[in-house]
């Protein structure tokens, strides 16, 4: 026979840790719902019929992110070397994303992700004159340098994070807080341009199970620790 006899200090510690573990599990459940909603919204917006950019307000980037748009405008020339963003590998080729800027018919200027370009090849120049682009809007309003990203090198055209203010200075126009990611076949898109990836990591369910599992294990350990054998003869 065993009798439950809790001790004050272990009980307080267990309750605090249980609260923390349960909170972490609940937070991961909330993150799971948020991620599922985001993926669904991304899928719906990227597969919907495109709308004219002239009809889209850009002052709330999160509200229009991932929307497919048609854009009428002209590419701006970069005064220096091609602007290359990040480092990627496609089909065994090392390269970067080719950046540009487009001035729309209504006077707005947007950064443009033209697609992947191999390091060993000369980046293609943007088309001249007025063009009609097929693109996905991407929110760039919160881009900033993190501790593991190196500094950008505007002099050589190498960018490791999107600095809209500095890129706007190079292209000679202030840039909107959203960028265009060109779809394959759009004027100005590179040969290896691809649609945006929608397979964002979604491991929140596993994390939630882990935190709740630790909470349950802690509770079981506490119950065993707080029980003691009793002498049935007493």
PyMOL CGO cylinders between C-alpha atoms (Angstrom):
from pymol import cmd
from pymol.cgo import CYLINDER

trace = [
    CYLINDER, 0.00, 0.00, 0.00, 1.17, 3.54, -0.77, 0.3, 1, 1, 1, 1, 1, 1,
    CYLINDER, 1.17, 3.54, -0.77, -0.02, 6.84, 0.63, 0.3, 1, 1, 1, 1, 1, 1,
    CYLINDER, -0.02, 6.84, 0.63, 0.22, 10.21, -1.11, 0.3, 1, 1, 1, 1, 1, 1,
    CYLINDER, 0.22, 10.21, -1.11, 2.12, 12.64, 1.10, 0.3, 1, 1, 1, 1, 1, 1,
    CYLINDER, 2.12, 12.64, 1.10, 3.25, 15.77, -0.82, 0.3, 1, 1, 1, 1, 1, 1,
    CYLINDER, 3.25, 15.77, -0.82, 6.14, 17.86, 0.43, 0.3, 1, 1, 1, 1, 1, 1,
    CYLINDER, 6.14, 17.86, 0.43, 5.89, 21.68, 0.18, 0.3, 1, 1, 1, 1, 1, 1,
    CYLINDER, 5.89, 21.68, 0.18, 9.08, 22.52, -1.73, 0.3, 1, 1, 1, 1, 1, 1,
    CYLINDER, 9.08, 22.52, -1.73, 8.90, 19.75, -4.39, 0.3, 1, 1, 1, 1, 1, 1,
    CYLINDER, 8.90, 19.75, -4.39, 5.19, 20.52, -4.84, 0.3, 1, 1, 1, 1, 1, 1,
    CYLINDER, 5.19, 20.52, -4.84, 5.82, 24.22, -5.52, 0.3, 1, 1, 1, 1, 1, 1,
    CYLINDER, 5.82, 24.22, -5.52, 8.69, 23.47, -7.91, 0.3, 1, 1, 1, 1, 1, 1,
    CYLINDER, 8.69, 23.47, -7.91, 6.63, 20.85, -9.74, 0.3, 1, 1, 1, 1, 1, 1,
    CYLINDER, 6.63, 20.85, -9.74, 3.65, 23.19, -10.12, 0.3, 1, 1, 1, 1, 1, 1,
    CYLINDER, 3.65, 23.19, -10.12, 5.85, 25.97, -11.55, 0.3, 1, 1, 1, 1, 1, 1,
    CYLINDER, 5.85, 25.97, -11.55, 7.58, 23.68, -14.04, 0.3, 1, 1, 1, 1, 1, 1,
    CYLINDER, 7.58, 23.68, -14.04, 4.26, 22.07, -15.02, 0.3, 1, 1, 1, 1, 1, 1,
    CYLINDER, 4.26, 22.07, -15.02, 2.82, 25.50, -15.71, 0.3, 1, 1, 1, 1, 1, 1,
    CYLINDER, 2.82, 25.50, -15.71, 5.81, 26.39, -17.90, 0.3, 1, 1, 1, 1, 1, 1,
    CYLINDER, 5.81, 26.39, -17.90, 5.67, 23.11, -19.86, 0.3, 1, 1, 1, 1, 1, 1,
    CYLINDER, 5.67, 23.11, -19.86, 1.91, 23.35, -20.36, 0.3, 1, 1, 1, 1, 1, 1,
    CYLINDER, 1.91, 23.35, -20.36, 2.25, 26.96, -21.52, 0.3, 1, 1, 1, 1, 1, 1,
    CYLINDER, 2.25, 26.96, -21.52, 4.91, 25.98, -24.04, 0.3, 1, 1, 1, 1, 1, 1,
    CYLINDER, 4.91, 25.98, -24.04, 2.71, 23.17, -25.35, 0.3, 1, 1, 1, 1, 1, 1,
    CYLINDER, 2.71, 23.17, -25.35, -0.29, 25.48, -25.68, 0.3, 1, 1, 1, 1, 1, 1,
    CYLINDER, -0.29, 25.48, -25.68, 1.84, 28.08, -27.44, 0.3, 1, 1, 1, 1, 1, 1,
    CYLINDER, 1.84, 28.08, -27.44, 2.92, 25.47, -29.99, 0.3, 1, 1, 1, 1, 1, 1,
    CYLINDER, 2.92, 25.47, -29.99, -0.72, 24.50, -30.58, 0.3, 1, 1, 1, 1, 1, 1,
    CYLINDER, -0.72, 24.50, -30.58, -1.50, 28.16, -31.27, 0.3, 1, 1, 1, 1, 1, 1,
    CYLINDER, -1.50, 28.16, -31.27, 1.50, 28.37, -33.60, 0.3, 1, 1, 1, 1, 1, 1,
    CYLINDER, 1.50, 28.37, -33.60, 0.26, 25.27, -35.40, 0.3, 1, 1, 1, 1, 1, 1,
    CYLINDER, 0.26, 25.27, -35.40, -3.11, 26.93, -36.07, 0.3, 1, 1, 1, 1, 1, 1,
    CYLINDER, -3.11, 26.93, -36.07, -1.35, 30.12, -37.22, 0.3, 1, 1, 1, 1, 1, 1,
    CYLINDER, -1.35, 30.12, -37.22, 0.95, 28.18, -39.57, 0.3, 1, 1, 1, 1, 1, 1,
    CYLINDER, 0.95, 28.18, -39.57, -1.93, 26.17, -41.04, 0.3, 1, 1, 1, 1, 1, 1,
    CYLINDER, -1.93, 26.17, -41.04, -3.90, 29.37, -41.67, 0.3, 1, 1, 1, 1, 1, 1,
    CYLINDER, -3.90, 29.37, -41.67, -0.85, 30.98, -43.26, 0.3, 1, 1, 1, 1, 1, 1,
    CYLINDER, -0.85, 30.98, -43.26, -0.23, 28.03, -45.59, 0.3, 1, 1, 1, 1, 1, 1,
    CYLINDER, -0.23, 28.03, -45.59, -3.88, 27.98, -46.61, 0.3, 1, 1, 1, 1, 1, 1,
    CYLINDER, -3.88, 27.98, -46.61, -3.85, 31.72, -47.28, 0.3, 1, 1, 1, 1, 1, 1,
    CYLINDER, -3.85, 31.72, -47.28, -0.65, 31.41, -49.31, 0.3, 1, 1, 1, 1, 1, 1,
    CYLINDER, -0.65, 31.41, -49.31, -2.13, 28.61, -51.40, 0.3, 1, 1, 1, 1, 1, 1,
    CYLINDER, -2.13, 28.61, -51.40, -5.36, 30.51, -52.04, 0.3, 1, 1, 1, 1, 1, 1,
    CYLINDER, -5.36, 30.51, -52.04, -3.65, 33.77, -52.99, 0.3, 1, 1, 1, 1, 1, 1,
    CYLINDER, -3.65, 33.77, -52.99, -0.94, 32.32, -55.21, 0.3, 1, 1, 1, 1, 1, 1,
    CYLINDER, -0.94, 32.32, -55.21, -3.43, 30.21, -57.20, 0.3, 1, 1, 1, 1, 1, 1,
    CYLINDER, -3.43, 30.21, -57.20, -6.13, 32.87, -57.52, 0.3, 1, 1, 1, 1, 1, 1,
    CYLINDER, -6.13, 32.87, -57.52, -6.66, 34.86, -60.69, 0.3, 1, 1, 1, 1, 1, 1,
    CYLINDER, -6.66, 34.86, -60.69, -4.17, 37.76, -60.85, 0.3, 1, 1, 1, 1, 1, 1,
    CYLINDER, -4.17, 37.76, -60.85, -5.33, 41.28, -60.11, 0.3, 1, 1, 1, 1, 1, 1,
    CYLINDER, -5.33, 41.28, -60.11, -3.89, 44.52, -61.47, 0.3, 1, 1, 1, 1, 1, 1,
    CYLINDER, -3.89, 44.52, -61.47, -1.36, 46.07, -59.13, 0.3, 1, 1, 1, 1, 1, 1,
    CYLINDER, -1.36, 46.07, -59.13, -3.07, 49.43, -59.70, 0.3, 1, 1, 1, 1, 1, 1,
    CYLINDER, -3.07, 49.43, -59.70, -6.01, 48.06, -57.68, 0.3, 1, 1, 1, 1, 1, 1,
    CYLINDER, -6.01, 48.06, -57.68, -3.86, 46.97, -54.72, 0.3, 1, 1, 1, 1, 1, 1,
    CYLINDER, -3.86, 46.97, -54.72, -2.92, 49.18, -51.77, 0.3, 1, 1, 1, 1, 1, 1,
    CYLINDER, -2.92, 49.18, -51.77, 0.63, 48.56, -50.60, 0.3, 1, 1, 1, 1, 1, 1,
    CYLINDER, 0.63, 48.56, -50.60, 0.58, 50.36, -47.25, 0.3, 1, 1, 1, 1, 1, 1,
    CYLINDER, 0.58, 50.36, -47.25, -0.36, 47.12, -45.43, 0.3, 1, 1, 1, 1, 1, 1,
    CYLINDER, -0.36, 47.12, -45.43, 2.15, 44.57, -46.77, 0.3, 1, 1, 1, 1, 1, 1,
    CYLINDER, 2.15, 44.57, -46.77, 0.90, 41.65, -44.67, 0.3, 1, 1, 1, 1, 1, 1,
    CYLINDER, 0.90, 41.65, -44.67, -2.62, 42.06, -46.04, 0.3, 1, 1, 1, 1, 1, 1,
    CYLINDER, -2.62, 42.06, -46.04, -1.51, 41.74, -49.67, 0.3, 1, 1, 1, 1, 1, 1,
    CYLINDER, -1.51, 41.74, -49.67, 1.43, 39.31, -49.29, 0.3, 1, 1, 1, 1, 1, 1,
    CYLINDER, 1.43, 39.31, -49.29, 1.36, 36.27, -51.61, 0.3, 1, 1, 1, 1, 1, 1,
    CYLINDER, 1.36, 36.27, -51.61, -1.26, 37.80, -53.88, 0.3, 1, 1, 1, 1, 1, 1,
    CYLINDER, -1.26, 37.80, -53.88, -0.75, 37.21, -57.59, 0.3, 1, 1, 1, 1, 1, 1,
    CYLINDER, -0.75, 37.21, -57.59, -0.67, 40.45, -59.58, 0.3, 1, 1, 1, 1, 1, 1,
    CYLINDER, -0.67, 40.45, -59.58, -0.23, 41.85, -63.06, 0.3, 1, 1, 1, 1, 1, 1,
    CYLINDER, -0.23, 41.85, -63.06, 2.11, 44.82, -63.18, 0.3, 1, 1, 1, 1, 1, 1,
    CYLINDER, 2.11, 44.82, -63.18, 2.55, 47.31, -66.01, 0.3, 1, 1, 1, 1, 1, 1,
    CYLINDER, 2.55, 47.31, -66.01, 5.77, 49.28, -65.80, 0.3, 1, 1, 1, 1, 1, 1,
    CYLINDER, 5.77, 49.28, -65.80, 9.39, 49.55, -66.84, 0.3, 1, 1, 1, 1, 1, 1,
    CYLINDER, 9.39, 49.55, -66.84, 12.59, 48.18, -65.35, 0.3, 1, 1, 1, 1, 1, 1,
    CYLINDER, 12.59, 48.18, -65.35, 15.04, 50.68, -63.88, 0.3, 1, 1, 1, 1, 1, 1,
    CYLINDER, 15.04, 50.68, -63.88, 18.71, 50.39, -64.74, 0.3, 1, 1, 1, 1, 1, 1,
    CYLINDER, 18.71, 50.39, -64.74, 21.20, 49.68, -61.97, 0.3, 1, 1, 1, 1, 1, 1,
    CYLINDER, 21.20, 49.68, -61.97, 24.17, 52.08, -62.17, 0.3, 1, 1, 1, 1, 1, 1,
    CYLINDER, 24.17, 52.08, -62.17, 26.59, 49.45, -60.90, 0.3, 1, 1, 1, 1, 1, 1,
    CYLINDER, 26.59, 49.45, -60.90, 27.02, 45.68, -61.11, 0.3, 1, 1, 1, 1, 1, 1,
    CYLINDER, 27.02, 45.68, -61.11, 23.96, 43.36, -61.10, 0.3, 1, 1, 1, 1, 1, 1,
    CYLINDER, 23.96, 43.36, -61.10, 22.29, 43.18, -57.70, 0.3, 1, 1, 1, 1, 1, 1,
    CYLINDER, 22.29, 43.18, -57.70, 22.55, 39.59, -56.42, 0.3, 1, 1, 1, 1, 1, 1,
    CYLINDER, 22.55, 39.59, -56.42, 20.71, 38.36, -53.33, 0.3, 1, 1, 1, 1, 1, 1,
    CYLINDER, 20.71, 38.36, -53.33, 21.73, 35.45, -51.14, 0.3, 1, 1, 1, 1, 1, 1,
    CYLINDER, 21.73, 35.45, -51.14, 23.44, 32.20, -52.11, 0.3, 1, 1, 1, 1, 1, 1,
    CYLINDER, 23.44, 32.20, -52.11, 21.52, 29.20, -53.48, 0.3, 1, 1, 1, 1, 1, 1,
    CYLINDER, 21.52, 29.20, -53.48, 22.19, 25.96, -55.29, 0.3, 1, 1, 1, 1, 1, 1,
    CYLINDER, 22.19, 25.96, -55.29, 19.92, 24.78, -58.12, 0.3, 1, 1, 1, 1, 1, 1,
    CYLINDER, 19.92, 24.78, -58.12, 20.65, 21.60, -60.02, 0.3, 1, 1, 1, 1, 1, 1,
    CYLINDER, 20.65, 21.60, -60.02, 24.20, 21.51, -58.73, 0.3, 1, 1, 1, 1, 1, 1,
    CYLINDER, 24.20, 21.51, -58.73, 24.83, 25.13, -59.79, 0.3, 1, 1, 1, 1, 1, 1,
    CYLINDER, 24.83, 25.13, -59.79, 25.78, 27.74, -57.22, 0.3, 1, 1, 1, 1, 1, 1,
    CYLINDER, 25.78, 27.74, -57.22, 24.23, 31.16, -57.67, 0.3, 1, 1, 1, 1, 1, 1,
    CYLINDER, 24.23, 31.16, -57.67, 22.01, 33.91, -56.30, 0.3, 1, 1, 1, 1, 1, 1,
    CYLINDER, 22.01, 33.91, -56.30, 18.67, 35.63, -56.80, 0.3, 1, 1, 1, 1, 1, 1,
    CYLINDER, 18.67, 35.63, -56.80, 18.81, 38.42, -59.38, 0.3, 1, 1, 1, 1, 1, 1,
    CYLINDER, 18.81, 38.42, -59.38, 17.25, 41.66, -58.13, 0.3, 1, 1, 1, 1, 1, 1,
    CYLINDER, 17.25, 41.66, -58.13, 15.83, 44.54, -60.09, 0.3, 1, 1, 1, 1, 1, 1,
    CYLINDER, 15.83, 44.54, -60.09, 13.39, 47.40, -59.69, 0.3, 1, 1, 1, 1, 1, 1,
    CYLINDER, 13.39, 47.40, -59.69, 10.27, 48.32, -61.64, 0.3, 1, 1, 1, 1, 1, 1,
    CYLINDER, 10.27, 48.32, -61.64, 8.56, 51.69, -61.84, 0.3, 1, 1, 1, 1, 1, 1,
    CYLINDER, 8.56, 51.69, -61.84, 4.85, 51.16, -62.39, 0.3, 1, 1, 1, 1, 1, 1,
    CYLINDER, 4.85, 51.16, -62.39, 2.57, 53.22, -64.59, 0.3, 1, 1, 1, 1, 1, 1,
    CYLINDER, 2.57, 53.22, -64.59, 1.14, 55.00, -61.51, 0.3, 1, 1, 1, 1, 1, 1,
    CYLINDER, 1.14, 55.00, -61.51, 4.60, 56.05, -60.28, 0.3, 1, 1, 1, 1, 1, 1,
    CYLINDER, 4.60, 56.05, -60.28, 5.31, 53.45, -57.59, 0.3, 1, 1, 1, 1, 1, 1,
    CYLINDER, 5.31, 53.45, -57.59, 8.64, 51.61, -57.51, 0.3, 1, 1, 1, 1, 1, 1,
    CYLINDER, 8.64, 51.61, -57.51, 8.95, 48.00, -56.37, 0.3, 1, 1, 1, 1, 1, 1,
    CYLINDER, 8.95, 48.00, -56.37, 11.90, 45.72, -55.83, 0.3, 1, 1, 1, 1, 1, 1,
    CYLINDER, 11.90, 45.72, -55.83, 11.78, 42.70, -58.16, 0.3, 1, 1, 1, 1, 1, 1,
    CYLINDER, 11.78, 42.70, -58.16, 13.08, 39.17, -57.57, 0.3, 1, 1, 1, 1, 1, 1,
    CYLINDER, 13.08, 39.17, -57.57, 13.79, 38.04, -61.12, 0.3, 1, 1, 1, 1, 1, 1,
    CYLINDER, 13.79, 38.04, -61.12, 14.74, 34.48, -60.18, 0.3, 1, 1, 1, 1, 1, 1,
    CYLINDER, 14.74, 34.48, -60.18, 17.86, 32.35, -59.80, 0.3, 1, 1, 1, 1, 1, 1,
    CYLINDER, 17.86, 32.35, -59.80, 20.97, 33.09, -61.84, 0.3, 1, 1, 1, 1, 1, 1,
    CYLINDER, 20.97, 33.09, -61.84, 24.05, 30.81, -61.78, 0.3, 1, 1, 1, 1, 1, 1,
    CYLINDER, 24.05, 30.81, -61.78, 27.29, 32.23, -60.47, 0.3, 1, 1, 1, 1, 1, 1,
    CYLINDER, 27.29, 32.23, -60.47, 29.19, 31.09, -63.56, 0.3, 1, 1, 1, 1, 1, 1,
    CYLINDER, 29.19, 31.09, -63.56, 26.93, 32.91, -66.06, 0.3, 1, 1, 1, 1, 1, 1,
    CYLINDER, 26.93, 32.91, -66.06, 26.40, 36.57, -66.90, 0.3, 1, 1, 1, 1, 1, 1,
    CYLINDER, 26.40, 36.57, -66.90, 23.06, 37.73, -65.40, 0.3, 1, 1, 1, 1, 1, 1,
    CYLINDER, 23.06, 37.73, -65.40, 20.59, 38.67, -68.14, 0.3, 1, 1, 1, 1, 1, 1,
    CYLINDER, 20.59, 38.67, -68.14, 19.75, 42.35, -68.52, 0.3, 1, 1, 1, 1, 1, 1,
    CYLINDER, 19.75, 42.35, -68.52, 16.14, 43.36, -67.88, 0.3, 1, 1, 1, 1, 1, 1,
    CYLINDER, 16.14, 43.36, -67.88, 13.95, 44.07, -70.92, 0.3, 1, 1, 1, 1, 1, 1,
    CYLINDER, 13.95, 44.07, -70.92, 13.62, 47.66, -72.03, 0.3, 1, 1, 1, 1, 1, 1,
    CYLINDER, 13.62, 47.66, -72.03, 10.46, 49.66, -72.49, 0.3, 1, 1, 1, 1, 1, 1,
    CYLINDER, 10.46, 49.66, -72.49, 7.08, 49.03, -70.95, 0.3, 1, 1, 1, 1, 1, 1,
    CYLINDER, 7.08, 49.03, -70.95, 6.36, 45.45, -69.92, 0.3, 1, 1, 1, 1, 1, 1,
    CYLINDER, 6.36, 45.45, -69.92, 3.54, 43.52, -68.26, 0.3, 1, 1, 1, 1, 1, 1,
    CYLINDER, 3.54, 43.52, -68.26, 4.78, 41.33, -65.43, 0.3, 1, 1, 1, 1, 1, 1,
    CYLINDER, 4.78, 41.33, -65.43, 3.22, 38.27, -63.83, 0.3, 1, 1, 1, 1, 1, 1,
    CYLINDER, 3.22, 38.27, -63.83, 4.32, 38.14, -60.21, 0.3, 1, 1, 1, 1, 1, 1,
    CYLINDER, 4.32, 38.14, -60.21, 3.61, 37.31, -56.58, 0.3, 1, 1, 1, 1, 1, 1,
    CYLINDER, 3.61, 37.31, -56.58, 3.69, 40.06, -53.95, 0.3, 1, 1, 1, 1, 1, 1,
    CYLINDER, 3.69, 40.06, -53.95, 6.13, 39.42, -51.09, 0.3, 1, 1, 1, 1, 1, 1,
    CYLINDER, 6.13, 39.42, -51.09, 6.14, 41.32, -47.81, 0.3, 1, 1, 1, 1, 1, 1,
    CYLINDER, 6.14, 41.32, -47.81, 9.58, 42.89, -47.25, 0.3, 1, 1, 1, 1, 1, 1,
    CYLINDER, 9.58, 42.89, -47.25, 8.59, 45.43, -44.62, 0.3, 1, 1, 1, 1, 1, 1,
    CYLINDER, 8.59, 45.43, -44.62, 10.22, 43.58, -41.71, 0.3, 1, 1, 1, 1, 1, 1,
    CYLINDER, 10.22, 43.58, -41.71, 13.43, 42.39, -43.39, 0.3, 1, 1, 1, 1, 1, 1,
    CYLINDER, 13.43, 42.39, -43.39, 16.47, 43.18, -41.26, 0.3, 1, 1, 1, 1, 1, 1,
    CYLINDER, 16.47, 43.18, -41.26, 19.96, 41.88, -40.65, 0.3, 1, 1, 1, 1, 1, 1,
    CYLINDER, 19.96, 41.88, -40.65, 20.23, 39.10, -38.09, 0.3, 1, 1, 1, 1, 1, 1,
    CYLINDER, 20.23, 39.10, -38.09, 23.34, 38.04, -36.20, 0.3, 1, 1, 1, 1, 1, 1,
    CYLINDER, 23.34, 38.04, -36.20, 24.17, 35.16, -38.59, 0.3, 1, 1, 1, 1, 1, 1,
    CYLINDER, 24.17, 35.16, -38.59, 23.88, 37.23, -41.80, 0.3, 1, 1, 1, 1, 1, 1,
    CYLINDER, 23.88, 37.23, -41.80, 26.97, 39.02, -43.14, 0.3, 1, 1, 1, 1, 1, 1,
    CYLINDER, 26.97, 39.02, -43.14, 26.92, 42.68, -44.09, 0.3, 1, 1, 1, 1, 1, 1,
    CYLINDER, 26.92, 42.68, -44.09, 25.65, 43.61, -47.52, 0.3, 1, 1, 1, 1, 1, 1,
    CYLINDER, 25.65, 43.61, -47.52, 28.23, 44.80, -50.05, 0.3, 1, 1, 1, 1, 1, 1,
    CYLINDER, 28.23, 44.80, -50.05, 26.45, 47.33, -52.29, 0.3, 1, 1, 1, 1, 1, 1,
    CYLINDER, 26.45, 47.33, -52.29, 29.71, 48.21, -54.06, 0.3, 1, 1, 1, 1, 1, 1,
    CYLINDER, 29.71, 48.21, -54.06, 29.92, 44.71, -55.58, 0.3, 1, 1, 1, 1, 1, 1,
    CYLINDER, 29.92, 44.71, -55.58, 26.16, 44.13, -55.77, 0.3, 1, 1, 1, 1, 1, 1,
    CYLINDER, 26.16, 44.13, -55.77, 26.02, 41.32, -53.20, 0.3, 1, 1, 1, 1, 1, 1,
    CYLINDER, 26.02, 41.32, -53.20, 23.11, 41.36, -50.76, 0.3, 1, 1, 1, 1, 1, 1,
    CYLINDER, 23.11, 41.36, -50.76, 22.55, 38.96, -47.88, 0.3, 1, 1, 1, 1, 1, 1,
    CYLINDER, 22.55, 38.96, -47.88, 19.44, 40.67, -46.50, 0.3, 1, 1, 1, 1, 1, 1,
    CYLINDER, 19.44, 40.67, -46.50, 16.93, 42.98, -48.13, 0.3, 1, 1, 1, 1, 1, 1,
    CYLINDER, 16.93, 42.98, -48.13, 17.75, 46.57, -47.22, 0.3, 1, 1, 1, 1, 1, 1,
    CYLINDER, 17.75, 46.57, -47.22, 14.98, 48.50, -49.00, 0.3, 1, 1, 1, 1, 1, 1,
    CYLINDER, 14.98, 48.50, -49.00, 16.38, 51.90, -48.09, 0.3, 1, 1, 1, 1, 1, 1,
    CYLINDER, 16.38, 51.90, -48.09, 19.85, 51.17, -49.53, 0.3, 1, 1, 1, 1, 1, 1,
    CYLINDER, 19.85, 51.17, -49.53, 18.49, 49.38, -52.59, 0.3, 1, 1, 1, 1, 1, 1,
    CYLINDER, 18.49, 49.38, -52.59, 16.18, 52.32, -53.20, 0.3, 1, 1, 1, 1, 1, 1,
    CYLINDER, 16.18, 52.32, -53.20, 19.17, 54.64, -53.11, 0.3, 1, 1, 1, 1, 1, 1,
    CYLINDER, 19.17, 54.64, -53.11, 20.95, 52.52, -55.72, 0.3, 1, 1, 1, 1, 1, 1,
    CYLINDER, 20.95, 52.52, -55.72, 17.96, 52.45, -58.05, 0.3, 1, 1, 1, 1, 1, 1,
    CYLINDER, 17.96, 52.45, -58.05, 17.27, 56.12, -57.46, 0.3, 1, 1, 1, 1, 1, 1,
    CYLINDER, 17.27, 56.12, -57.46, 13.72, 55.66, -56.13, 0.3, 1, 1, 1, 1, 1, 1,
    CYLINDER, 13.72, 55.66, -56.13, 12.17, 54.94, -52.72, 0.3, 1, 1, 1, 1, 1, 1,
    CYLINDER, 12.17, 54.94, -52.72, 10.90, 51.36, -52.75, 0.3, 1, 1, 1, 1, 1, 1,
    CYLINDER, 10.90, 51.36, -52.75, 7.52, 50.11, -51.61, 0.3, 1, 1, 1, 1, 1, 1,
    CYLINDER, 7.52, 50.11, -51.61, 7.46, 47.74, -48.60, 0.3, 1, 1, 1, 1, 1, 1,
    CYLINDER, 7.46, 47.74, -48.60, 6.47, 44.82, -50.84, 0.3, 1, 1, 1, 1, 1, 1,
    CYLINDER, 6.47, 44.82, -50.84, 8.50, 43.20, -53.62, 0.3, 1, 1, 1, 1, 1, 1,
    CYLINDER, 8.50, 43.20, -53.62, 7.56, 41.32, -56.77, 0.3, 1, 1, 1, 1, 1, 1,
    CYLINDER, 7.56, 41.32, -56.77, 8.64, 37.71, -57.25, 0.3, 1, 1, 1, 1, 1, 1,
    CYLINDER, 8.64, 37.71, -57.25, 8.40, 37.07, -60.98, 0.3, 1, 1, 1, 1, 1, 1,
    CYLINDER, 8.40, 37.07, -60.98, 6.72, 33.89, -62.11, 0.3, 1, 1, 1, 1, 1, 1,
    CYLINDER, 6.72, 33.89, -62.11, 8.28, 31.69, -64.81, 0.3, 1, 1, 1, 1, 1, 1,
    CYLINDER, 8.28, 31.69, -64.81, 7.76, 33.11, -68.29, 0.3, 1, 1, 1, 1, 1, 1,
    CYLINDER, 7.76, 33.11, -68.29, 7.17, 36.66, -67.12, 0.3, 1, 1, 1, 1, 1, 1,
    CYLINDER, 7.17, 36.66, -67.12, 9.18, 39.38, -68.91, 0.3, 1, 1, 1, 1, 1, 1,
    CYLINDER, 9.18, 39.38, -68.91, 12.43, 39.89, -67.02, 0.3, 1, 1, 1, 1, 1, 1,
    CYLINDER, 12.43, 39.89, -67.02, 12.31, 36.52, -65.26, 0.3, 1, 1, 1, 1, 1, 1,
    CYLINDER, 12.31, 36.52, -65.26, 15.42, 34.38, -65.52, 0.3, 1, 1, 1, 1, 1, 1,
    CYLINDER, 15.42, 34.38, -65.52, 15.34, 31.00, -67.23, 0.3, 1, 1, 1, 1, 1, 1,
    CYLINDER, 15.34, 31.00, -67.23, 15.46, 29.31, -63.82, 0.3, 1, 1, 1, 1, 1, 1,
    CYLINDER, 15.46, 29.31, -63.82, 12.80, 31.44, -62.14, 0.3, 1, 1, 1, 1, 1, 1,
    CYLINDER, 12.80, 31.44, -62.14, 10.38, 29.36, -60.10, 0.3, 1, 1, 1, 1, 1, 1,
    CYLINDER, 10.38, 29.36, -60.10, 7.13, 29.99, -58.20, 0.3, 1, 1, 1, 1, 1, 1,
    CYLINDER, 7.13, 29.99, -58.20, 7.61, 30.77, -54.50, 0.3, 1, 1, 1, 1, 1, 1,
    CYLINDER, 7.61, 30.77, -54.50, 7.93, 27.77, -52.20, 0.3, 1, 1, 1, 1, 1, 1,
    CYLINDER, 7.93, 27.77, -52.20, 4.86, 27.13, -50.08, 0.3, 1, 1, 1, 1, 1, 1,
    CYLINDER, 4.86, 27.13, -50.08, 6.26, 24.22, -48.06, 0.3, 1, 1, 1, 1, 1, 1,
    CYLINDER, 6.26, 24.22, -48.06, 7.18, 26.17, -44.94, 0.3, 1, 1, 1, 1, 1, 1,
    CYLINDER, 7.18, 26.17, -44.94, 8.43, 24.09, -42.00, 0.3, 1, 1, 1, 1, 1, 1,
    CYLINDER, 8.43, 24.09, -42.00, 5.48, 23.07, -39.85, 0.3, 1, 1, 1, 1, 1, 1,
    CYLINDER, 5.48, 23.07, -39.85, 6.76, 21.08, -36.87, 0.3, 1, 1, 1, 1, 1, 1,
    CYLINDER, 6.76, 21.08, -36.87, 4.58, 22.70, -34.22, 0.3, 1, 1, 1, 1, 1, 1,
    CYLINDER, 4.58, 22.70, -34.22, 2.47, 19.59, -33.57, 0.3, 1, 1, 1, 1, 1, 1,
    CYLINDER, 2.47, 19.59, -33.57, 5.58, 17.58, -32.73, 0.3, 1, 1, 1, 1, 1, 1,
    CYLINDER, 5.58, 17.58, -32.73, 6.82, 20.35, -30.44, 0.3, 1, 1, 1, 1, 1, 1,
    CYLINDER, 6.82, 20.35, -30.44, 3.44, 20.52, -28.67, 0.3, 1, 1, 1, 1, 1, 1,
    CYLINDER, 3.44, 20.52, -28.67, 3.43, 16.76, -28.09, 0.3, 1, 1, 1, 1, 1, 1,
    CYLINDER, 3.43, 16.76, -28.09, 6.96, 16.97, -26.70, 0.3, 1, 1, 1, 1, 1, 1,
    CYLINDER, 6.96, 16.97, -26.70, 6.12, 19.73, -24.19, 0.3, 1, 1, 1, 1, 1, 1,
    CYLINDER, 6.12, 19.73, -24.19, 2.90, 18.06, -23.07, 0.3, 1, 1, 1, 1, 1, 1,
    CYLINDER, 2.90, 18.06, -23.07, 4.72, 14.72, -22.83, 0.3, 1, 1, 1, 1, 1, 1,
    CYLINDER, 4.72, 14.72, -22.83, 7.37, 16.25, -20.59, 0.3, 1, 1, 1, 1, 1, 1,
    CYLINDER, 7.37, 16.25, -20.59, 4.64, 17.74, -18.41, 0.3, 1, 1, 1, 1, 1, 1,
    CYLINDER, 4.64, 17.74, -18.41, 2.97, 14.33, -18.05, 0.3, 1, 1, 1, 1, 1, 1,
    CYLINDER, 2.97, 14.33, -18.05, 6.29, 12.63, -17.26, 0.3, 1, 1, 1, 1, 1, 1,
    CYLINDER, 6.29, 12.63, -17.26, 7.07, 15.26, -14.62, 0.3, 1, 1, 1, 1, 1, 1,
    CYLINDER, 7.07, 15.26, -14.62, 3.65, 14.74, -13.02, 0.3, 1, 1, 1, 1, 1, 1,
    CYLINDER, 3.65, 14.74, -13.02, 4.15, 10.97, -12.85, 0.3, 1, 1, 1, 1, 1, 1,
    CYLINDER, 4.15, 10.97, -12.85, 7.60, 11.39, -11.30, 0.3, 1, 1, 1, 1, 1, 1,
    CYLINDER, 7.60, 11.39, -11.30, 6.16, 13.80, -8.75, 0.3, 1, 1, 1, 1, 1, 1,
    CYLINDER, 6.16, 13.80, -8.75, 3.36, 11.40, -7.80, 0.3, 1, 1, 1, 1, 1, 1,
    CYLINDER, 3.36, 11.40, -7.80, 5.81, 8.55, -7.30, 0.3, 1, 1, 1, 1, 1, 1,
    CYLINDER, 5.81, 8.55, -7.30, 8.22, 10.75, -5.36, 0.3, 1, 1, 1, 1, 1, 1,
    CYLINDER, 8.22, 10.75, -5.36, 5.40, 12.07, -3.14, 0.3, 1, 1, 1, 1, 1, 1,
    CYLINDER, 5.40, 12.07, -3.14, 4.00, 8.68, -2.22, 0.3, 1, 1, 1, 1, 1, 1,
    CYLINDER, 4.00, 8.68, -2.22, 5.36, 6.39, 0.43, 0.3, 1, 1, 1, 1, 1, 1,
    CYLINDER, 5.36, 6.39, 0.43, 4.76, 2.81, 1.48, 0.3, 1, 1, 1, 1, 1, 1,
    CYLINDER, 4.76, 2.81, 1.48, 2.51, 2.22, 4.43, 0.3, 1, 1, 1, 1, 1, 1,
    CYLINDER, 2.51, 2.22, 4.43, 2.54, -0.72, 6.78, 0.3, 1, 1, 1, 1, 1, 1,
    CYLINDER, 2.54, -0.72, 6.78, -0.85, -2.45, 6.52, 0.3, 1, 1, 1, 1, 1, 1,
    CYLINDER, -0.85, -2.45, 6.52, -0.41, -3.64, 10.10, 0.3, 1, 1, 1, 1, 1, 1,
    CYLINDER, -0.41, -3.64, 10.10, -0.24, -0.10, 11.43, 0.3, 1, 1, 1, 1, 1, 1,
]
cmd.load_cgo(trace, "trace")
